[in-house]
Amino acid sequence: MFRKCYKCKDAKLIAKYKKYTDKLTRLRKIAKQHYYFKMFQKYRSDSKETWKTMNELHSTHQKQSSDINSLKLNDGTQTSCPISISNTLNEYFSSIGVSMGNGIRPTNASFTTFMKSISQSFVLDGTCAEEIIVCIPNLKNTSSSGIDGISTKFLKLAKGTIAPILANLFKSMESGEYPDCLKISQIVPVPKCSSPSIPSHYRPISILPTVSKCFEKIIYARVSNFLNKNKLLTNFQYRFRNNASTELPVSAIYERFLENMDKGKTTCVVFLDLSKAFDTVDHKILLPKLMYYGI
């Protein structure tokens, strides 16, 4: 009799639990819709914040585990061994750029024909604690860290104490050297499709030491100032430049469309998406170009 009553009571609790669970799910869905509606309304005239909100919304639906349980090796066999998976991905990520670069047909023109003559050479000035204190708050506020185990949040909290130490470490800039400890990054393979099974289904994300990001920003400011001052970048490069955004190339193309329409011309557009563009950069060309300008 007691057991029968217990089962009956338990069934009622389960039904009540399911009822309120469904209600909570509906309320959360409605609250989420209202939240993103307000966010898009708030940033409707700010394209940067709009894209940031869209990426945030997209990431909530794309949360995937970084664990890889199985992977097909180069010989066609399947493995679940973590060491074999790591070695296979490492070999693929480190060789794909070189192999694709070797397949690019060389041009008859020398890269030196695109170089510009300048009156001065690049000089890498040193830094100080005050500059680093200003630089650190500009880092993205993330809790992730590289192999050093130092997160951006921690670096911001300790900026006053750690800035003089970093300034001493960054003195290597004056000799043109980069600390070896800051060259090591943690590589995280991120799936490019819903059911990844082979190395090409993953793209590598490099998590650099947080300190190196600060170093990078300081060097970037000097190099960017030098390139802009000597007008070494084309006006049609919109990425990785201050005071530039995706709106500028769209506006430039739109104006060209209107101009051609007024002249009775037909406009034809070709869009190119370069695969592994960064990985296929030829260092035999890049390094002499940097050296030519004194970098």
Number of C-alpha atoms within 10 A of each C-alpha: 5 7 8 9 10 11 11 11 11 12 12 12 12 10 11 11 12 12 11 11 12 11 12 12 11 12 12 12 12 11 12 13 12 11 12 15 11 12 15 17 12 12 15 12 10 11 14 14 15 17 13 12 16 14 11 13 13 11 11 9 8 10 8 11 8 10 10 16 11 16 22 16 17 11 6 9 8 14 14 12 12 14 10 14 21 15 12 17 22 15 12 16 19 12 13 15 18 15 13 14 17 12 9 9 7 9 7 6 8 10 12 11 7 9 12 12 10 11 6 10 13 15 15 16 11 15 20 15 18 12 12 22 21 11 18 26 16 11 15 11 14 11 10 14 19 19 14 15 11 15 17 23 19 15 20 17 12 13 20 15 12 15 21 16 13 19 19 13 14 22 16 14 18 12 10 10 10 15 12 7 11 17 10 16 17 15 17 14 20 17 19 11 9 9 8 16 17 17 20 13 14 18 15 15 12 13 16 19 23 26 18 19 18 22 21 11 16 19 18 12 10 14 16 15 12 18 13 13 10 14 12 15 14 8 7 9 11 16 11 9 11 9 8 12 14 11 11 14 15 11 11 11 12 11 12 13 16 13 13 12 12 9 8 9 11 8 11 6 7 4 5 6 6 8 10 13 11 9 17 18 13 13 10 8 12 11 11 14 16 11 11 15 19 12 14
